[in-house]
Amino acid sequence: MSLRTTTAYVEDVSPGSGALPPRAWYASSDARSLSLNGNWRFRLSDTADAEDDSFAARGYDAGDWAQVTVPGHWVLQGHGSPVYTNHLYPFPVDPPRVPTENPTGDHLRVFDLPADWPEDGAAVLRFDGVESCARIWLNGTELGEFKGSRLPHEFTVGHLLKTVGNVLAVRVHQWSAGSYLEDQDQWWLPGIFRDVTLLHRPAGSVRDFFVHASYDHLSGTGTLRVDSDVAGRVTVPELGVDVATGEPVTVPVEPWTAETPRLYDGVLATGGERVPLRIGFRTVELSDGLIKVNGRPLLFKGVNRHEWHPRRGRALDLATMREDVLLMKRHNINAVRTSHYPPHPAFLDLCDEYGLWVIDECDLETHGFTEQGWRDNPVDDDRWTPALLDRAARMVERDKNHPSVVIWSLGNEAGTGRGLTAMAEWIHGRDGSRLVHYEGDPNCRDTDVYSRMYARHAEVERIGRGLDGGPHRRRELPFILCEYAHAMGNGPGGLADYQRLFEAHDRLQGGFVWEWIDHGIAHPELGYAYGGDFGEELHDGNFVCDGLLFPDRRPSPGLVEYKKVIEPVTVTADGPAGTVRITNRYDFADLSALAFPWSYEVEGETVDRGTLPVPALAPGESAEVELPAAPAGAPAGEAHWTIRAVLASGTSWAPRDHVVAWGQIPVSARRVPYVAATARPAPGDGVITLGPAVFDARTGALRRIGEAAVTGLRLDVWRATTDNDDGAAWQSDLRYGLLWRKLGLHRMRHRLDAVEVGEDALTVRTRVAPAARELGLSTVYRWTSDADRVRLTVSTVPDGDWSVPLPRLGIRFGLSAADLVQWYGGGPGEAYPDTRAASAVGRWQSTVDDLQTPYVRPQENGARIDVRWAELGGLRIEGDPAFHLTARRWTTEQLDAAAHRSDLVPGDTVWVNLDHGQHGIGSQSCGPAPLPRYHLRAEPAEFSFVFSPSAATGTTATG
Ligand code: GAL
């Protein structure tokens, strides 16, 4: 007798049995449907076959079963726990076998048909997504089983339905042969995580249909043909179209683009059903080596989107999907790669409606086979090819009617093999109206696009210039970065440098930032949990938190930066004086939807405002627009023009006046503070007084300025390393975080060499150096005063072999009380040398708490750049030159030691860093380190701060 009988299907490479062939998905028609979402009874077993006999055979007695919500993942509902691995399979790699320990969730739902459920016709039961494998019974009859977690499966059930007391039983296994094909970098989350729906299928109802709606940009016409398995009529009232299925019709139309998502409502009516259509006319083609839509090349300003909700995992509701789309549109994002599986189908409806280019990616990744040099990779093993083709077909058939989908992607990180070729051939054959993408094959054998991930700037530039060589086929293809700018923790740095390349070279058609949202799981103690927080023995820590949104969907500084870098209008001052250059960087839209308010600011205060008359420039056009005369009688001081491009009227995705783009043009330079050294240092009673400042006479340490007590002021070179500083384990380049620690920059010692009281200065000489190393920084603090203010000049000279850049260079000190922070300089948000595009010069204010950026794993954050002056804790600080400002209620060491936000406990002191420089951020948690021009080299440096007492102030921020 074989041990593996009833559950053999779990380890079967085939896609399953019993399900209907795939077809187009649509949300509503006039046929009845019944949602089976809601509370289901639930029982968890440790193995696939622990409960086999009792489940189907014993009349489905769910007596003592628990309850779960469907859609949902049982591990997020108190049954078992989630597991996070990047690419390692959390089970032995022995395809297609899976472990005996195979958490298995039996789901039971009893339902009645609504009183008016039609008696005639058939019905199908649809599952939109079940991870990883399901076997289904209705009223005791087994319907079949399937794999392919993020794809729909339907079963014929009409003949089994009863008016009341239908029992639907679904057995879900966490692991199956399908898991080998679903090794995406994400949490393993079993469950029925998308909708379950019963659909009435009246006689003569629509089965599958394919909307072909192309656009001819030369004639301005669209051609529509709807192919349908069941013949019927297609009407589009707005276009006066009324044709039979299969019959083409050409009419003048407005095309669909992501910038102008024009949809036409239509109806497909067969004898038994009326299906609403939302038709977008557009033509995607590869021509002149470029991806073109409606005859024009595209520039993708994209993101990779996993489905994520911090409490519901991948079980997303419509409101959350819409929030994602609105956030993308409001941040100038124009494209989504649905990494790494087809999303909930409703998401694509939203992309059609609001306008986003979509790369729809198949649910396929076999990344874990890289550990064994790709041996036994399912995509190169014919036994698995039917499963791969099934997945390709289920994606294409489900999503083929979405104008937003312009490219099909075979999957992600699955090596190379015959299975991929089979998928690509099938897709090209079935849908010649779109292109095919896959990143993992350097030969681009099956693809229409040369795609890479995390290529560094220099290589991208070579590719842009066509100097990259490679196989002939690849050299002919347009290039995209399907992943770049790894948004893990603080960062990504270097976005603006990539964008400059994309804009300079036609072949570079943009990229998709990795990734949209941190996959942190809401946790009662930790804030957000990441890998390892559920006791997984194999995990990849916080590598799962690498998004532009925090888990609660608050935009991170990385998203704000991205919005600025990809803005569709640029405002520059490269023309004659008194003019500003406005450039339209949309691919399709003119500027008629935008208005251009300006303001004239002196020292960050608005002195005058108005609106700039900007012509409705066509895509790619630019114009020099005359600025008004500088306002008469404006106060003296540093002045800027700020010009914004805002929505002239509300749209479906943002209200009127929403800022799409902006630019700032400096008019006059800042006057650097001058402090005459007129006061004399006055020793007395263990202290030295110099103007408003009091020092310890023995150590030269600053004790107070005016009423503000100051502790521990000294040179600081350490920052709590960011994920990008630390770099990914596999990085072959220097990983600065590790190097800095090895050098001991996190444990610098400060040796006092001299305290010199001079005529007009107090000078403190020190050497700052790490234990165990011979290199150091000779550092001199020189204090002078004009009686009201005190000026500190810090001079440092590195000695020894400093081939390594510094994390930061500046001073830090503690203030006993500080809450409100005001400053004039870069803001409102965080900025570092290579993440500073979105920082605008203005007057800003915040509380100390709000200066913190809540990275899921705490790390250096919150610096404001180009700060001319700041006020906090009773001190006014002016910089010569401008400085970076951070203030927090814990020390850098505490920040560095914290694993979760909950580890950060506010102390009594506010620790302030005033930095002369910071090292760049880069993207080395997966991609390249900061470009050399953002390195903070250890070089002789001198910088000054002017301190004076300030009354606690409270004016409102402007900027
Ligand atoms: C890529 C992969 C993504 C993700 C990313 C790093 O290699 O395609 O799924 O793992 O790296 O976060």
Residues whose N, C-alpha, C, O or C-beta is under 5 A from the ligand:
A	BS01	GAL	D185 N412 F543 D546 C926
